[in-house]
Amino acid sequence: DQLFGSNSKNSDVYDIHAKEVVISALQGFNGTVFAYGQTSSGKTYTMQGSDSHPGIIPLAIRDVFDSISQNSSREFLVRVSYMEIYNEEINDLLAPENRKLQIHENFEKGLFVAGLREEIVNSPDQVFDFLKLGEAHRHFGETNMNSYSSRSHSIFRMVIESRDNNRNTDSVRVSTLNLVDLAGSERVAKTGAGGVRLKEGQHINKSLMTLGTVINKLSEGPGKGGHIPYRDSKLTRILQSALDGNAKTAIICTITPDEIHIDETKGTLQFASRAKKVATCAHVNEVCFTWLFGIASLIPEAQLQLTSLFTIFLFPVFVDTH
């Protein structure tokens, strides 16, 4: 754990708290970094930053490609996607026509958002262009507490695949790095929200409440917290593996020093205290392509057998025994 004061830079937070998670993703570990706190407490600035003080997301992107360029023993393929959860609906920020996307789960992919656009990238500048495109489609709005308030949760995702250069092995490492900018919890009495802003705030608070409930139950230990309501929110469903499964996770809790927000600050610190008790079990994710190709080689033979069976049933051969 680390406490960062008002004079700390985003780079300090990244180097001490998030960098290890990002570098581990290049080694095959799933990773997630997200900022949590009330509205106007600095979450988006921490994650996005500015031109002079880049945040966690741009610092992580540069670190990923710097590390790849220095690793001559492996070949890498990086894919990115960018989504937002707005009023409990998943929208594709790289393809704004893809709205109200659904979460699916299967044996091959695990948990995934169907229809989400992915782009193959080979440089940080290319990724920054996609980030800029995504930000232009994200929902922001003005409240009494923040003139540029995030009205949605955003998840920037990098899928990193790599294989050994000598190709003496058929295994490929596949990891997912989630960089999450959460919208902040709100009190109507302070934000002055009404109409559309009020509806947005209600959805934001509900999803954050579910996140808090999930963390609270997980902090009680395996099997002790009872049913864990991941499915009560799109946010917790998408981040399920990052919260209790196969991932390394770093949480940045942001607070404001104003005394008027003491209740919100207390709530954020309680969230942090519970989150510390949650244990995950991260491991390197490797896929053996020998096994996959072996299965694939059986498909033509199986299709041939099925064709023969259909032929027998549809066109039976009658033998005259007389």
C-alpha positions in Angstrom: 0.0 0.0 0.0 1.1 3.6 -0.6 -0.3 7.0 0.2 0.1 9.7 -2.4 -0.3 13.4 -1.4 -1.5 16.3 -3.5 2.0 16.9 -4.7 2.5 13.4 -6.2 2.6 13.0 -9.9 0.8 10.4 -12.0 4.1 8.9 -12.9 4.8 8.3 -9.2 1.5 6.4 -8.8 2.1 4.4 -11.9 5.7 3.4 -11.0 4.9 2.4 -7.5 1.4 0.9 -7.8 0.5 0.0 -11.4 3.7 -0.7 -13.4 4.2 -4.3 -12.0 0.7 -5.2 -13.2 1.3 -3.9 -16.7 4.7 -5.6 -17.1 3.2 -8.9 -15.8 0.7 -8.8 -18.7 3.7 -9.1 -21.1 4.6 -12.3 -19.2 1.2 -13.8 -19.7 -0.6 -12.7 -16.6 -4.0 -11.0 -16.8 -4.1 -7.6 -15.2 -6.5 -4.8 -14.2 -5.9 -1.3 -13.0 -8.8 1.0 -12.0 -9.4 4.2 -10.0 -12.3 4.3 -7.5 -13.7 7.4 -5.7 -16.4 10.0 -5.6 -17.1 12.3 -8.5 -14.5 15.1 -9.0 -11.9 13.4 -6.9 -9.4 13.0 -9.7 -10.0 9.5 -11.1 -10.1 10.5 -14.8 -7.0 12.7 -14.3 -5.2 9.8 -12.7 -6.1 7.4 -15.4 -5.9 9.7 -18.5 -3.7 12.6 -17.3 -2.7 15.5 -19.5 -0.1 16.2 -22.2 2.4 17.4 -19.5 1.5 14.8 -16.9 0.3 11.6 -18.6 -1.9 9.2 -16.6 -1.9 5.5 -15.9 -3.3 4.5 -19.3 -0.8 6.4 -21.6 2.1 5.4 -19.3 1.0 1.8 -19.5 0.8 1.9 -23.3 4.3 3.3 -23.7 5.6 0.7 -21.2 4.1 -2.2 -23.1 5.7 -1.2 -26.4 9.0 -0.2 -24.8 9.2 -3.6 -23.2 8.2 -5.4 -26.4 11.0 -3.6 -28.3 13.5 -4.7 -25.7 12.4 -8.3 -25.8 14.2 -10.1 -28.7 13.3 -13.6 -27.5 9.6 -13.4 -28.2 7.2 -12.3 -31.0 4.2 -10.2 -29.9 0.8 -9.4 -31.2 -1.3 -6.6 -29.5 -5.0 -6.0 -30.0 -7.0 -3.2 -28.3 -10.6 -2.4 -27.7 -12.4 0.4 -25.9 -15.9 0.3 -24.4 -18.1 2.2 -22.0 -20.9 1.2 -19.7 -23.5 4.0 -19.9 -26.8 3.6 -18.1 -26.0 -0.1 -17.8 -25.6 -0.5 -21.6 -22.3 -1.5 -23.2 -21.2 0.8 -26.1 -18.2 0.3 -28.4 -16.2 3.5 -28.3 -14.2 2.5 -31.4 -17.3 1.8 -33.4 -20.1 4.0 -32.0 -22.7 2.2 -34.2 -22.1 -0.9 -32.0 -24.4 -0.2 -29.1 -26.2 -2.2 -26.4 -23.6 -5.0 -26.7 -24.1 -8.2 -24.8 -21.8 -10.2 -22.5 -21.3 -13.8 -23.4 -19.3 -16.7 -22.0 -18.0 -19.9 -23.6 -15.2 -22.5 -23.1 -13.0 -21.1 -25.8 -13.1 -17.3 -25.0 -14.3 -17.3 -21.5 -16.2 -14.1 -20.7 -16.4 -11.6 -23.6 -18.4 -8.8 -25.0 -19.9 -9.9 -28.3 -19.5 -7.5 -31.3 -16.8 -5.4 -29.6 -14.4 -4.1 -32.2 -10.7 -5.0 -31.8 -7.8 -3.4 -33.6 -4.3 -4.8 -34.1 -1.7 -2.2 -33.2 2.1 -2.0 -33.4 3.0 1.4 -31.9 2.0 3.6 -29.0 1.0 6.4 -31.4 -1.4 4.1 -33.1 -3.0 3.2 -29.8 -3.2 6.9 -28.8 -5.1 7.6 -32.0 -7.7 4.9 -31.1 -7.9 6.4 -27.5 -8.6 9.8 -28.9 -11.3 8.4 -31.2 -12.9 6.6 -28.2 -12.8 9.6 -26.0 -14.7 11.6 -28.6 -17.6 9.1 -28.3 -17.7 8.8 -24.5 -20.4 10.4 -22.5 -19.4 13.4 -20.4 -21.5 16.1 -18.8 -21.5 19.0 -16.4 -22.7 18.9 -12.8 -22.3 21.3 -9.9 -19.2 19.4 -8.7 -17.5 18.8 -12.0 -17.7 20.7 -15.3 -16.4 17.7 -17.2 -17.8 14.7 -15.4 -17.6 11.1 -16.7 -21.1 9.8 -17.1 -20.0 6.3 -17.9 -17.4 3.7 -16.8 -14.8 3.1 -19.5 -12.7 0.0 -20.0 -9.6 0.2 -22.3 -8.5 -3.3 -23.0 -5.2 -4.7 -24.5 -4.9 -8.4 -25.4 -1.3 -9.4 -25.6 -0.2 -12.6 -27.4 3.4 -13.8 -27.6 5.4 -16.8 -28.6 9.0 -17.9 -28.4 11.1 -16.8 -31.3 12.9 -20.1 -31.7 9.5 -21.8 -32.3 10.6 -25.0 -30.6 7.3 -24.8 -28.6 3.7 -24.7 -29.8 2.6 -22.7 -26.7 1.3 -19.1 -27.0 0.8 -16.8 -24.1 -2.4 -14.8 -24.1 -3.1 -12.1 -21.5 -5.7 -9.3 -21.1 -4.9 -6.0 -19.5 -7.9 -3.9 -18.4 -7.4 -0.1 -17.7 -10.6 1.2 -16.2 -11.8 4.7 -15.6 -14.8 4.5 -13.3 -17.4 7.2 -13.1 -17.6 8.6 -9.5 -20.3 8.1 -6.9 -22.7 11.0 -6.6 -25.1 12.7 -4.2 -27.9 14.6 -5.8 -27.9 17.2 -3.1 -24.3 18.1 -4.1 -24.3 17.6 -7.8 -27.6 19.3 -8.4 -28.3 16.6 -11.1 -31.7 16.5 -12.7 -33.3 14.9 -15.8 -30.7 13.0 -17.9 -27.9 13.7 -15.4 -30.0 12.3 -12.5 -30.7 9.1 -14.5 -27.0 8.8 -15.3 -26.1 9.3 -11.6 -28.6 6.6 -10.5 -27.1 4.0 -12.8 -23.5 5.0 -11.8 -24.3 4.7 -8.1 -26.1 1.4 -8.6 -23.1 -0.2 -10.4 -20.7 1.2 -7.8 -22.9 -0.1 -5.0 -22.8 -3.6 -6.7 -19.0 -3.3 -7.0 -18.8 -2.5 -3.2 -21.0 -5.4 -2.4 -18.9 -7.8 -4.4 -15.7 -6.6 -2.8 -17.3 -6.8 0.6 -18.3 -10.4 0.1 -15.0 -11.4 -1.4 -13.1 -9.8 1.5 -14.8 -12.3 3.9 -12.9 -15.2 2.3 -13.7 -18.1 0.0 -17.1 -19.6 0.7 -17.9 -17.2 3.6 -19.6 -14.4 1.9 -22.4 -16.4 0.3 -23.7 -15.5 -3.2 -21.6 -12.9 -5.0 -23.8 -10.8 -7.3 -21.5 -10.3 -10.2 -24.4 -10.4 -12.6 -26.2 -7.5 -10.9 -24.1 -5.0 -12.9 -22.4 -5.0 -16.3 -19.3 -3.6 -14.6 -18.8 -6.4 -12.1 -19.7 -9.0 -14.7 -17.0 -7.8 -17.1 -14.4 -7.4 -14.3 -15.3 -10.7 -12.5 -12.0 -12.5 -13.2 -10.1 -9.4 -12.2 -11.9 -9.3 -8.8 -11.7 -12.8 -7.6 -10.0 -15.0 -10.3 -7.0 -15.2 -12.6 -5.6 -11.7 -12.6 -3.3 -9.2 -10.9 -5.3 -6.2 -9.9 -4.2 -2.7 -8.7 -6.8 -0.3 -7.3 -6.2 3.4 -6.9 -8.6 5.1 -4.5 -9.0 8.9 -4.9 -10.3 11.3 -2.3 -10.8 15.0 -2.0 -9.4 16.9 1.1 -12.5 19.1 1.5 -14.2 18.6 4.8 -17.6 18.8 3.2 -16.9 15.5 1.5 -15.9 13.6 4.7 -18.6 11.0 4.4 -17.6 10.1 0.8 -14.0 10.0 1.8 -14.8 7.6 4.6 -16.7 5.4 2.2 -13.8 5.3 -0.2 -11.3 4.3 2.5 -13.7 1.6 3.7 -13.8 0.3 0.2 -10.0 0.3 0.0 -9.7 -1.5 3.4 -12.0 -4.3 2.2 -10.3 -4.6 -1.2 -7.0 -5.3 0.5 -8.4 -8.5 1.9 -9.5 -9.9 -1.5 -7.1 -12.6 -2.7 -6.7 -13.5 -6.4 -4.8 -16.4 -7.9 -3.0 -15.2 -11.1 -1.1 -17.6 -13.4 0.5 -17.4 -16.8 -2.1 -18.1 -19.5 -0.7 -20.4 -22.2 -2.5 -22.0 -25.1 -1.0 -25.1 -26.7 -1.6 -25.0 -30.4 -0.5 -28.6 -31.0 -3.7 -29.6 -29.1 -5.8 -27.1 -31.0 -4.4 -28.2 -34.4 -4.9 -31.9 -33.4 -8.6 -31.2 -32.7 -8.9 -29.2 -36.0 -7.4 -32.1 -38.0 -10.3 -34.3 -36.8 -13.0 -32.0 -38.1 -12.8 -33.0 -41.8 -12.9 -36.7 -40.9 -15.9 -36.1 -38.6 -17.7 -34.2 -41.3 -17.1 -37.1 -43.7 -18.6 -39.6 -41.3 -21.6 -37.3 -40.7 -22.1 -37.1 -44.5 -22.1 -40.9 -44.8 -24.6 -41.2 -42.0 -26.9 -38.7 -43.5 -26.6 -40.5 -46.9 -27.6 -43.8 -45.2 -30.6 -42.3 -43.4 -31.9 -40.1 -46.3 -31.2 -42.5 -49.2 -31.4 -46.1 -47.7 -30.3 -48.9 -49.9 -32.9 -51.8 -50.1 -31.6 -55.2 -50.9 -33.9 -57.7 -52.6 -33.3 -61.1 -51.0 -35.6 -63.0 -53.4 
